[in-house]
Amino acid sequence: MARYEAVIFDLDGTLVDSYEPITVSLNAARAHFGLPPVSVEQVRREVGHGLEALVALHLGNERVDEGVRVFRETYARVFREGMRPIPGAVEAARELARRGLRLAVCSNKPSRFGRPILESVGLGPDVIPVVLGPEDGVPTKPEPPMLRRAMELLGVAPEHTVYVGDMPLDVESARRAGVDHFLVPTGSATLEQLVATPGARIVPNHDELVRQIADPWPGA
């Protein structure tokens, strides 16, 4: 029998690379306060903890509200520009769905952006029917309610669910929700950072991810 019945994916760095529009939007907020732009590579290593945390890191706590406003206004215009799927990710998700697994996305990015991003790369509701973000009445990861809500909507138990992410935060997210996890080295964290994370289960690419998730247990 297969290892799992459901897979919950993180979004940025796991399924899609949207660091360019994030950087454009962050630089708009920085420019609003007279600060110089930062690079995509710098921002890549800083995302994943929620928008307010990213803005506070760059602008300071006293500027978060205004910085978030400028960021969101910009991101609403540019969020599709420069965004692209992680190599192999779309094919992996579609293959998992083909094999009968139920799929969801839980992201600290609002689902009003997550859903159209997924649809634009070919991962619409026919493949990933459940897409949740922090505006859906749940706190940001690593708090567990978002993953628990996804399991409720998918109709699966934690012991039959695996969460897939790209950074150390995702290990903590899975642990708090009581599910297994895999990490792919395709996003914010370097491979070295993932290897140094206690308890991290790392796969080298999305092809191996499919094998680990969907192939039968040895001896089954």
HUKA-V868402 format. One record per pair of residues at least 12 apart in sequence whose C-alpha atoms are under 8 Angstrom apart, sorted by the first residue. I is the first residue (numbers start at 1). J is the second residue. Records with the same first field share a line. If there is no record, write none. Layout:
I: J / J
//
This chain:
1: 216 / 217 / 220
2: 213 / 214 / 215 / 216 / 217
3: 160 / 212 / 213 / 214 / 215 / 216 / 217
4: 101 / 160 / 161 / 162 / 213 / 214
5: 100 / 101 / 102 / 156 / 160 / 161
6: 101 / 102 / 103 / 104 / 154 / 156 / 160 / 161 / 162
7: 101 / 102 / 103 / 104 / 161 / 162 / 163 / 164
8: 103 / 104 / 105 / 106 / 147 / 150 / 161 / 162 / 163 / 164
9: 103 / 104 / 105 / 106 / 163 / 164 / 165
10: 105 / 106 / 107 / 163 / 164 / 165 / 166
11: 105 / 106 / 107 / 114 / 165
12: 48 / 107 / 187
13: 86 / 165 / 166 / 186 / 187 / 188
14: 86 / 89 / 164 / 165 / 166 / 184 / 186 / 187
15: 85 / 86 / 89 / 90
16: 83 / 84 / 85 / 86 / 89
17: 83 / 84 / 85 / 86 / 187
18: 79 / 80 / 82 / 83 / 84
19: 40 / 43 / 44 / 83
20: 40 / 81 / 82 / 83
21: 75 / 78 / 79 / 80 / 81 / 82 / 83
22: 43 / 75 / 79
23: 38 / 39 / 40 / 43
24: 74 / 75 / 78
25: 70 / 71 / 72 / 74 / 75 / 78
26: 55 / 71
28: 70 / 71 / 74
29: 67 / 68 / 70 / 71
30: 58 / 59 / 67
32: 67 / 70
44: 187 / 188
45: 188 / 189
46: 188
47: 188
48: 108 / 169 / 188
49: 108 / 140 / 141 / 169
50: 108 / 109 / 140
51: 68 / 108 / 109
52: 64 / 68
55: 67 / 68
79: 113
80: 117
84: 121
85: 121
86: 186
88: 205 / 206 / 207
89: 206
90: 121 / 122 / 123
92: 206 / 207 / 209 / 210
93: 123 / 127
94: 123 / 127
95: 210
96: 210 / 214
97: 127
99: 214
102: 128 / 154
103: 127 / 128 / 129 / 130 / 154
104: 128 / 129 / 130 / 131 / 132 / 150 / 154
105: 128 / 130 / 131 / 132 / 150
106: 131 / 132 / 133 / 146 / 147 / 150
107: 131 / 132 / 133 / 134 / 140 / 141
108: 133 / 134 / 140 / 141
109: 133 / 134
110: 132 / 133 / 134 / 135
111: 131 / 132 / 133 / 134 / 135 / 136
114: 131 / 133
115: 131
130: 150 / 153 / 154
131: 150
132: 146 / 150
133: 146
134: 146
141: 169 / 170 / 173
142: 169 / 170 / 172 / 173 / 174 / 176
143: 173 / 176 / 177
144: 173 / 174 / 176 / 177
145: 177
147: 177
148: 177
158: 177 / 178 / 179
159: 178 / 179 / 180
160: 179
161: 179 / 180
162: 174 / 179 / 180 / 181 / 182 / 213
163: 179 / 180 / 181 / 182
164: 181 / 182 / 183 / 184
165: 181 / 182 / 183 / 184
166: 183 / 184 / 185 / 186 / 187 / 188 / 189
167: 183 / 185 / 187 / 188 / 189 / 194
168: 189 / 193 / 194 / 197 / 200
170: 183
171: 183 / 199 / 200
181: 200 / 201
182: 200 / 201 / 202 / 203 / 209
183: 200 / 201 / 202 / 203
184: 202 / 203 / 204 / 205 / 206
185: 202 / 203 / 204 / 205
//
